[in-house]
Amino acid sequence: MKSARYKDKSLLQKTIENSLIGGVDEAGRGSVIGPLVVAGISIGKNGVSRLHKLGIRDSKTLTPMARENFFGNIVGLANSLCISKFDCHEVDNYVFFNGLNELEAIGMAEVINNIHADRIYVDACDINLERYKNSIKKYLWTPKPRIYCLHHADCLNVVVSAASIVAKIIRDNEVQRIRKIYHDIGSGYPSDKKTMFFIKKWVTRYKSAPHFARKSWRPLRIMLESESASAY
């Protein structure tokens, strides 16, 4: 009996060592230009150790060059990687009718369905963690993994930090495509004066919003209403 218990314990330990850990995060939630991107990775125990040794941390604390360098390492170490992108039209629809948190939950569920991890850590956007976890679970078709929703998970969990870097790189590439056509659009975030100037100039000239900007963003709606009123 002792031998049998020992074998069971060994098997359990082996299973734990071979299990995959997932991390999921987004980039672009608060932007006015460009897509919302959700990224997730799964990685084994040894890979997690490598992420720590590399110094992987929240993408917001890294320079663009550091993110690019880490991106290659993350792709090389990840067992699987999945991206979900939502353009401005999709974001607007959910902001107006269902809420942005619901769209993020859909994106995160899509990613979780495809990274095949046993434990998954999610950077939660909802103040109510249990509610957000339940929102994600509604859209899962994969065998239910253990999901841990955390505030600031991109700072607390290295796998989520890695996912945050992937999401940021993918979003930055999308914004760069827009920039190549329309030039000085800034970062795409409302806090960027270049972005604000670009949008204001566009609305003044064309009396409409750029197709790559979110009309659900209140200051943009105010600009459009102001221009519409001044036309009469």
C-alpha positions as CSV (number, residue, x, y, z in Angstrom):
1,M,0.0,0.0,0.0
2,K,2.8,2.4,0.8
3,S,4.4,1.6,-2.6
4,A,1.1,2.4,-4.3
5,R,0.7,5.7,-2.5
6,Y,4.3,6.6,-3.4
7,K,3.6,5.9,-7.0
8,D,0.5,8.1,-6.9
9,K,2.4,10.9,-5.3
10,S,5.1,10.6,-8.0
11,L,2.6,10.6,-10.7
12,L,0.9,13.7,-9.2
13,Q,4.3,15.5,-8.9
14,K,5.1,14.6,-12.6
15,T,1.7,15.9,-13.7
16,I,2.3,19.2,-11.8
17,E,5.8,19.6,-13.3
18,N,4.4,19.0,-16.8
19,S,1.3,21.2,-16.5
20,L,1.1,24.4,-18.5
21,I,0.5,27.8,-16.9
22,G,-1.4,30.4,-18.9
23,G,-1.4,34.2,-18.8
24,V,-3.8,36.5,-20.5
25,D,-3.8,40.3,-20.9
26,E,-5.0,43.1,-23.2
27,A,-3.6,46.2,-24.8
28,G,-5.5,49.2,-26.1
29,R,-8.5,49.2,-23.8
30,G,-8.1,52.9,-23.1
31,S,-7.1,54.0,-26.6
32,V,-9.1,56.1,-29.0
33,I,-7.2,54.9,-32.1
34,G,-6.5,51.3,-33.1
35,P,-7.7,47.9,-32.0
36,L,-8.2,46.3,-28.7
37,V,-5.8,43.3,-28.5
38,V,-6.0,40.3,-26.2
39,A,-3.1,38.0,-26.0
40,G,-2.5,34.7,-24.1
41,I,0.4,32.3,-23.8
42,S,0.8,28.9,-22.1
43,I,4.2,27.8,-20.8
44,G,5.7,25.0,-18.8
45,K,7.5,25.2,-15.4
46,N,11.0,25.5,-16.9
47,G,9.7,28.2,-19.2
48,V,8.4,30.2,-16.3
49,S,11.8,30.1,-14.7
50,R,13.4,31.4,-17.9
51,L,10.9,34.3,-18.0
52,H,12.0,35.3,-14.5
53,K,15.7,35.0,-15.4
54,L,15.2,37.1,-18.5
55,G,13.6,39.9,-16.4
56,I,10.2,39.8,-18.1
57,R,7.8,42.4,-16.5
58,D,4.7,44.4,-17.3
59,S,5.0,45.8,-20.8
60,K,4.1,49.4,-19.6
61,T,7.4,49.5,-17.7
62,L,9.5,48.6,-20.7
63,T,10.9,50.6,-23.6
64,P,9.7,49.7,-27.1
65,M,13.1,48.2,-27.8
66,A,13.0,46.1,-24.7
67,R,9.5,44.8,-25.6
68,E,10.7,43.8,-29.1
69,N,13.7,41.9,-27.6
70,F,11.5,40.1,-25.1
71,F,8.9,39.3,-27.7
72,G,11.2,36.9,-29.5
73,N,12.2,35.2,-26.2
74,I,8.5,34.8,-25.3
75,V,7.5,33.3,-28.6
76,G,10.4,30.9,-28.4
77,L,9.6,29.7,-24.8
78,A,5.8,29.6,-25.1
79,N,4.1,26.2,-25.6
80,S,1.2,28.0,-27.4
81,L,0.2,31.6,-28.1
82,C,-3.1,33.1,-29.2
83,I,-4.2,36.6,-30.2
84,S,-7.7,38.1,-30.4
85,K,-8.2,41.5,-32.0
86,F,-11.2,43.8,-32.1
87,D,-11.4,46.8,-34.4
88,C,-12.9,50.1,-33.5
89,H,-16.3,49.2,-34.9
90,E,-16.5,46.1,-32.7
91,V,-15.3,48.1,-29.6
92,D,-17.9,50.8,-30.3
93,N,-20.8,48.3,-30.6
94,Y,-19.9,46.7,-27.2
95,V,-19.4,50.0,-25.5
96,F,-22.8,51.3,-26.6
97,F,-24.8,48.1,-26.1
98,N,-23.0,45.5,-23.9
99,G,-20.1,47.2,-22.2
100,L,-16.4,46.9,-22.9
101,N,-15.8,44.4,-20.1
102,E,-18.0,41.9,-21.9
103,L,-16.0,42.3,-25.1
104,E,-12.8,41.7,-23.2
105,A,-14.3,38.6,-21.6
106,I,-15.1,37.3,-25.1
107,G,-11.6,37.9,-26.2
108,M,-10.1,36.4,-23.2
109,A,-12.3,33.3,-23.5
110,E,-11.3,32.9,-27.1
111,V,-7.6,33.0,-26.1
112,I,-8.1,30.6,-23.2
113,N,-9.9,28.2,-25.5
114,N,-6.8,28.0,-27.7
115,I,-3.8,28.0,-25.4
116,H,-4.6,24.7,-23.6
117,A,-3.2,25.6,-20.2
118,D,-4.2,23.9,-16.9
119,R,-4.0,27.1,-14.8
120,I,-4.6,30.5,-16.3
121,Y,-4.0,33.9,-14.8
122,V,-6.0,36.8,-16.1
123,D,-5.5,40.5,-15.7
124,A,-9.0,41.5,-14.7
125,C,-10.6,44.8,-15.8
126,D,-13.7,44.4,-13.6
127,I,-13.6,45.6,-10.0
128,N,-15.5,42.4,-9.1
129,L,-13.1,39.6,-9.8
130,E,-15.7,36.7,-9.4
131,R,-18.1,38.4,-11.8
132,Y,-15.4,38.8,-14.4
133,K,-14.3,35.2,-14.1
134,N,-18.0,34.1,-14.6
135,S,-18.2,36.4,-17.7
136,I,-15.2,34.6,-19.2
137,K,-16.5,31.2,-18.4
138,K,-19.7,31.8,-20.3
139,Y,-17.7,31.7,-23.5
140,L,-15.5,28.8,-22.8
141,W,-15.9,25.5,-24.8
142,T,-12.6,24.0,-23.8
143,P,-12.4,21.7,-20.7
144,K,-12.6,24.1,-17.9
145,P,-9.1,25.2,-16.7
146,R,-8.6,26.8,-13.3
147,I,-8.9,30.5,-13.9
148,Y,-7.5,33.1,-11.5
149,C,-8.6,36.7,-12.1
150,L,-6.4,39.3,-10.5
151,H,-6.1,43.0,-10.5
152,H,-2.7,44.2,-11.8
153,A,-1.9,40.6,-12.8
154,D,0.6,41.9,-15.4
155,C,2.7,43.2,-12.4
156,L,2.1,40.1,-10.2
157,N,2.5,37.2,-12.5
158,V,5.4,36.8,-15.0
159,V,3.3,34.8,-17.5
160,V,0.7,37.5,-17.6
161,S,3.6,40.0,-18.0
162,A,4.7,38.0,-21.0
163,A,1.2,38.1,-22.4
164,S,1.1,41.9,-21.8
165,I,4.2,42.3,-23.9
166,V,2.8,40.2,-26.8
167,A,-0.5,42.2,-26.7
168,K,1.4,45.5,-26.7
169,I,3.7,44.5,-29.6
170,I,0.7,43.3,-31.7
171,R,-1.3,46.5,-31.0
172,D,1.8,48.7,-31.7
173,N,2.2,47.0,-35.0
174,E,-1.4,47.7,-35.9
175,V,-1.1,51.4,-34.9
176,Q,2.2,51.6,-37.0
177,R,0.2,50.4,-40.1
178,I,-2.2,53.3,-39.5
179,R,0.7,55.7,-38.9
180,K,2.3,54.8,-42.2
181,I,-0.8,56.0,-44.1
182,Y,-1.9,58.9,-41.9
183,H,1.5,59.9,-40.4
184,D,1.5,61.9,-37.1
185,I,-1.3,60.2,-35.1
186,G,0.7,59.8,-31.9
187,S,0.3,56.7,-29.7
188,G,-3.4,56.5,-30.2
189,Y,-4.2,57.2,-26.5
190,P,-6.1,60.3,-25.3
191,S,-3.3,61.3,-23.0
192,D,-1.1,61.9,-26.1
193,K,-1.3,65.5,-27.3
194,K,-0.4,64.4,-30.9
195,T,-3.3,62.0,-31.0
196,M,-5.7,64.6,-29.7
197,F,-4.4,67.2,-32.2
198,F,-4.7,64.7,-35.1
199,I,-8.3,63.8,-34.2
200,K,-9.4,67.4,-33.7
201,K,-7.9,68.4,-37.1
202,W,-9.6,65.4,-38.8
203,V,-13.0,66.2,-37.3
204,T,-12.7,69.9,-38.2
205,R,-11.7,69.0,-41.8
206,Y,-14.0,66.1,-42.6
207,K,-16.8,66.6,-40.1
208,S,-16.6,62.9,-39.2
209,A,-14.4,60.6,-37.2
210,P,-11.6,58.6,-38.7
211,H,-12.6,55.0,-39.4
212,F,-9.8,53.8,-37.2
213,A,-11.0,55.8,-34.2
214,R,-13.5,54.9,-31.6
215,K,-16.7,56.9,-31.8
216,S,-17.8,55.6,-28.4
217,W,-15.1,57.7,-26.8
218,R,-16.9,60.6,-25.3
219,P,-14.6,63.5,-26.1
220,L,-14.7,62.4,-29.8
221,R,-18.5,62.4,-29.7
222,I,-18.4,65.9,-28.2
223,M,-16.1,67.1,-31.0
224,L,-18.5,65.6,-33.6
225,E,-21.5,67.2,-32.0
226,S,-19.8,70.6,-31.8
227,E,-18.8,70.5,-35.5
228,S,-22.3,69.4,-36.4
229,A,-23.8,72.3,-34.5
230,S,-21.4,74.8,-36.0
231,A,-22.5,73.8,-39.5
232,Y,-26.0,75.3,-38.9
